[in-house]
Amino acid sequence: MKTYAENDLILKRLRTLAYNLWWTWNPRAQALFEELSPLTWDSTNHNPVAVLAQCSEVELRACLGGVLFRNRTLAVLDDFEHYMHARKTPFGHLAESHPGKAAPGLVAYFCAEYGLHESLPFYSGGLGVLAGDHVKSASDLGVPFVGIGLFYRQGYFQQRIDTHGQQQESYPTTDPATVPVELVRDPSGKPILSSVTIGTTVVQFQGWKLNVGRSTLYLLDTDVPENVEHFRGLTALAYGGDMSTRIRQEIVLGIGGVRFLRSLGIAPTVFHMNEGHAAFLTLELLREELTAGSSKPDAENHVRAQCIFTTHTPVPAGHDRFPNDLVEYTLKPFAETAHLTMNDLMSYGNVANSPSNHEFTMTILGLKLSRAANGVSKIHGEISRFMWKDLYPDLSLAKVPIGHLTNGVHIPSWANRVTWEFWERHNSHKWKEHLNDPDFWHHIADPSVVTDEELWYLRYVLRRQLIEFVRRRAERQHAFGGVSGEEALHHLLSFDTLTIGFARRFAPYKRAPLIFSDVARAQRLFNDPARPVQILFAGKAHPRDAEGKEFLRQIHDVTREHQFFGRVIVLENYDINVARHLVSGCDVWLNTPRRPLEASGTSGQKVAINGGLNLSILDGWWAEAYNGKNGWAIGGSEDNLSQEEIDKRDAVSLYDVLENDLIPAFYDRDKNGVPKKWIARIRNTMRTIVPVYNTHRMVSEYATKYYFPGEKELGSKRRS
Ligand SMILES: *Cc1c(COP(=O)(O)O)cnc(C)c1O
């Protein structure tokens, strides 16, 4: 008999686990919570805190009486605690202080959104998912790391698609008590409040703490009774408001973020601004220096020495710019306390003598007050140097100090549960420690380790899982061309058919409808009886993006045409959960951006660990990763054509690759039914994409190039 006290301890450890997002990249931990209440798990979009709240203590104790459940629980808890206390991590030594000496490193990472899990609505899309993956890899690698963001109670919108293909938006409110966050309190139990002055109003905010493995994230929230009603809602919506909401949110994020860290006694050595939204943090660091008596040049140098800036946007319109009078109105009192004239402050956000000096640009602020800056792919680095060259009139284009560091994904989070167990079986648990080791993956991808038949088996399991997920969704979604639940169950998609995925924001430059631009040709391709094709779409259009919504409607119309019925599907409410299903179940991941507008893109990187292949325009990360054998490239390189000509050329190229190369490779089977050429491409993807296009490689690069230059030797030596 296990004692009552033993079970007490296990329950306590289980609660601690629920409040650490480590479980988001450990499927065995997820399975425990799912088993406790499958219904709650499903209805809360996989939230373990809600599951534990559903189960009485009596029930939990009874479950621990089941030997198998108990043993699996203990195994997961031991793994978790082992992870939390691991000493030999690649960058863990940076957190160690020595007698009389503070620890040499702590990174404070600022971002307007974080995509950590489908149950936490603090993100809108790619930027947030990238930030979430960054935090997770920083934890895995032991980089001393704290993140700052905003606590969006209503997040980004939930999407429904009505029977006319129109997007409907709703904003359900998250009750903080039901998700794995804790309010930051002082020792007496009172919430810790900080404040910023916006215009003439002092706005207070509190912070919610999220444990992400060994990393900590603080999300700031103005919804406190001390604020007037108007400011309580300031942090409710992600990118929801007008220009003046936006600048106020960014003041809370940047200036407020630094103050909040100070109020907790946290002293970062590096401030990383992930996109311009966070760039006001430089002004707060400047204020600290100036009010302590530094001269302006000294203060600026000191701020620069601490700051790193990453830009993500290759089009001028995508960068936050605020009219000067709005900046003046909201920041004048701040400037006064910082001993800055309004002219001084403005000069950080624009280029001297430029015609756009009526605006304050957050990217310029970030660039002017950082010691290093980067774009997020090789092409995007070039574009960024070109876009911001006016800031550096004395330098040639090649010398503009914006480098590049290509984005990645946190592989354990994007491996399907089945995939995760598959790699555990095939290499005795080591794969998670060797994520950025090409030699390791070269070995793993060898037929002597994993046979063709095994890989093909994995693809079949994952494709079925996806299709069954879609069919279940179809019962709740009314935009499946009027299909009833019963019909959906039997006729949507086929388990043996080549399955293409296209999911991302419905931004016009991503050209979702390109594959239907020649309907007759698409029709022939999709309906070839011997070699059929099916495609799944998902994605939200920004609430104010009429053209994006129109693209969504066009695809919806296609799903209703009888020649595409059951073969072309739009899944509503794209989120991290839908994404994880799609990137694991699809055989091919399609991306058709207009060059060079895809700064990096990351969704295609998520398919690699699951045995998916990429079919994409050579833009962003794919322009670097494609080697002729690890997927397919479409489009051409001469870009001095009209937009229409380019669209036409790219569509023809897409059809040609599908028809002549990709579809035949999928359906060309050996006598055991295995597509040898297809599997060869999967192996090539394993070798060349998995170990490179991930956030372990990315964060290691940030650490050695930007956060802690000089760490290079040490970091890589420890890793090998
Ligand atoms: C990965 C991901 C993105 C980013 O996808 P891109 O192809 O890079 O645009 C956006 N949204 C969600 C939910 C994701 O998981």
PDBQT file of the ligand as one rigid body, heavy atoms in Angstrom, charges set to zero:
ROOT
HETATM    1  C1  LIG A 801       4.297  28.052 -37.826  1.00  0.00    +0.000 C 
HETATM    2  C2  LIG A 801       3.072  28.854 -37.736  1.00  0.00    +0.000 A 
HETATM    3  C3  LIG A 801       2.963  30.064 -38.431  1.00  0.00    +0.000 A 
HETATM    4  C4  LIG A 801       4.061  30.569 -39.330  1.00  0.00    +0.000 C 
HETATM    5  O1  LIG A 801       3.926  29.967 -40.592  1.00  0.00    +0.000 OA
HETATM    6  P1  LIG A 801       4.593  30.622 -41.891  1.00  0.00    +0.000 P 
HETATM    7  O2  LIG A 801       4.478  29.605 -42.943  1.00  0.00    +0.000 OA
HETATM    8  O3  LIG A 801       5.990  30.916 -41.503  1.00  0.00    +0.000 OA
HETATM    9  O4  LIG A 801       3.827  31.851 -42.196  1.00  0.00    +0.000 OA
HETATM   10  C5  LIG A 801       1.794  30.796 -38.303  1.00  0.00    +0.000 A 
HETATM   11  N1  LIG A 801       0.772  30.378 -37.519  1.00  0.00    +0.000 NA
HETATM   12  C6  LIG A 801       0.846  29.213 -36.844  1.00  0.00    +0.000 A 
HETATM   13  C7  LIG A 801      -0.313  28.797 -35.990  1.00  0.00    +0.000 C 
HETATM   14  C8  LIG A 801       1.980  28.417 -36.922  1.00  0.00    +0.000 A 
HETATM   15  O5  LIG A 801       2.037  27.273 -36.236  1.00  0.00    +0.000 OA
ENDROOT
TORSDOF 0
